[in-house]
Amino acid sequence: MTQPIDRRDFLKLAGLGGAVFASGLAGCAGIAGAEQDEFYFVQLSDTHWGFKGDALNPDAGGTLPKAVAAVNALAVKPDFIVFTGDLTHTTDDPKERRRRLAEFRDIVSKLDNKNVRFMPGEHDASLDNGQAWKEFFGASTYSFDHKGVHFIAIDNVSDPAGKIGDAQLAWLKADLDKHATDAPVVVLTHRPLFDLMPQWDWATKDGAQAISLLMPYRNVTVFYGHIHQEHHHMTGHIAHHSAKSLIFPLVAPGSRPRREPIPWDAAQPYRGLGFRSIEAEKSVLKIVEYPVKA
Amino acid sequence: MKRRQLLAAFAAGAVFGPLANSQERLIRVVAKKFEFIPAEISLQRGVPVILELTTEDVAMGFSAPDFNADVEIVPGKVARVRLLPDKAGSFEFTCDVFCGEGHEDMSGKIHVA
């Protein structure tokens, strides 16, 4: 069941625990002119279930359940929830991979809202081309419509080289061809589609082809994960917003010689971790970031 | 293979057999879970080299975006990529084919003097 969301209520909600991303990005106002109902959804990402490492997160087994409880506690219930990949931490053992996927599924089954959409990350899918992940969550490429917005999930991790691949790009083109160029489009994926930091594997090798296919569409916004931090970027008129992780944050792109995790700070537990809500209201998408709390 | 096709494949960092220019220095790099050997490569600015890459176990990748060098390394085959160090400094190269639990730490440095 969904509820209409009142803007004032939403901002009140943000004031209770989140930080509103006050964006001047043109792409963030990416649904101009569209006729659609107001709604909001929640994005969680990079939960890395199965990770162990007290220096980075001594509550690795508790952070995801805390996030699930926090989503359930939202005053206004989201229309749906998305997980943008790296549901589990990688393992070379296929049995252990399935065990982690099963445990993850059990934990998120406690979400009150059962309308949950999943995407794989390279930790889930790259070692077996997504085979185990698909056993649990089905297709990794799909689209759906919700209240006037067209959502597209792109898999850029089942190929271990981090490619979307020609077949999926053809599917993307065919899917987009069914829509007018002023249709509001939201893309959900794991890796950045643009070259954020290829030196750190923060890119999709053929992501430029996907962006090229999306470029004729005037109202496109991309939500992704992978880099364990908020990041906002424009490719032309297309906005790209990465989400925080729910296991450990990574350093800002290019800020260090190497990609590194940020150690746990006992004085500020869960710092840098969180999830977000995205409200679609008339002409804008509003992002509200929520921290994880002890 | 026609000359134009060969040059196109070369520019794209494709896997191919004969070296385009036998005068260029050849550097062999072995990839294995989860390291490159050697992990540090010293080059001279403006002097191109050929990297000859093999893997001892699973499929790997070699990516040095600062020099537009990218090639997949398939078990049982030799991958070659030409690298022109056109700027001085230290630059990271990584495995960009997800290869296992230690993949994210699999990297090295190219030092250009």
Contacts between the chains, C-beta under 8 A, distances in Angstrom:
chain1	res1	chain2	res2	distance
A	90	B	98	7.8
A	90	B	100	7.2
A	90	B	101	5.7
A	90	B	103	7.5
A	91	B	101	6.4
A	92	B	100	5.0
A	92	B	101	5.4
A	122	B	98	4.7
A	126	B	98	3.5
A	127	B	98	6.7
A	127	B	100	6.6
A	157	B	98	7.7
A	160	B	59	6.9
A	160	B	97	4.9
A	160	B	98	4.2
A	160	B	99	7.2
A	161	B	61	6.3
A	161	B	72	6.3
A	161	B	96	6.8
A	161	B	97	5.0
A	161	B	98	8.0
A	162	B	96	6.5
A	162	B	97	7.9
A	162	B	98	7.3
A	195	B	65	7.8
A	198	B	63	6.8
A	198	B	65	4.0
A	198	B	96	7.8
A	199	B	63	7.9
A	199	B	65	5.4
A	199	B	66	7.1
A	199	B	91	7.7
A	199	B	92	4.9
A	199	B	94	6.7
A	200	B	92	8.0
A	200	B	94	7.4
A	201	B	63	7.7
A	201	B	94	6.0
A	201	B	96	5.5
A	201	B	104	7.6
A	205	B	70	8.0
A	205	B	96	7.8
A	257	B	90	8.0
A	257	B	92	7.3
A	258	B	92	6.8
A	258	B	107	6.9
A	259	B	104	7.2
